[in-house]
Amino acid sequence: MKKPILRVPTRVDYMHGAHLYARDHQMKIIQVKNVYQYAHRGEKAFVKQKGKLLRQDAWFHGMWPPQGSVFMVSSEVDYGPHHKRPTLYVYSHQIHDEFSPALYQQYLRWRRGLSAVFYLSLLLYFIEWFIYGMVLGIGALYGGIKQVLAKEIQKRNALQQAVPPNDSPTATRNSIEDNEDDGSWRRTETLGHTCDASAGEITIRSLTEADFRELLRRESFEDKAPEDR
């Protein structure tokens, strides 16, 4: 059987199991940070509990543990008054197990590594969901814009179909229209027939007032009898 690539040391497994056991049985794991007084009945030291940053006074009755020692003590360990401050009283029969300082430090480094991996994976998880939400939002925005453009195109096509183009304009003559641009006027009249588009380009221009008077003069001259001209 092949060994896994990432193998947790057995000693760290043992320390982790000790912490789980202490938690399930309401025990405490304490570490002797430094000893500040020795006596023939024991020693006084500052201890640190797992999960607590503040150092606390402890009295080890009948024991002289060196600095750095780590103990798992039973729930019978309690605080008592000592120089007007609470002190943790530890007796030898209350100690369930003892760990080496090196093993405890190795376990702490392992736990910090697991915590770093956990928070990194949590960060990547949130980044993944953020990117997923951004993609969904962009997709919804694109779909909305596409629908609006489709509606506008449908409206424009409907308007173009409602007004058919007039490909055969009707020639007009002899009707009077005002020219709003220069204030002049011109005369046009509907002839009743349409212009053939195949006849070529037809140039259309507006008559001025002088041209229109000349046309009236010629028309009245042609309508008169020869003896009246």
Secondary structure, DSSP 8 states (H G I E B T S, - for coil): ----SS---HHHHHHHHHHHHHHHTT-EEEEEEEEEEEETTEEEEEEEETT--S-EEEEEET----TT-EEEE-TT-EEEEETTEEEEEEEGGGEEEEE-HHHHHHHHHHHHHHHHHHHHHHHHHHHHHHHHHHHHHHHHHHHHHHHHHHHHHHHHHHHHHHS----S-EEE-B-EEE-TTTS-EEEB-EEEEE--GGG---------HHHHHHHHHHHHHHHS-GGG-
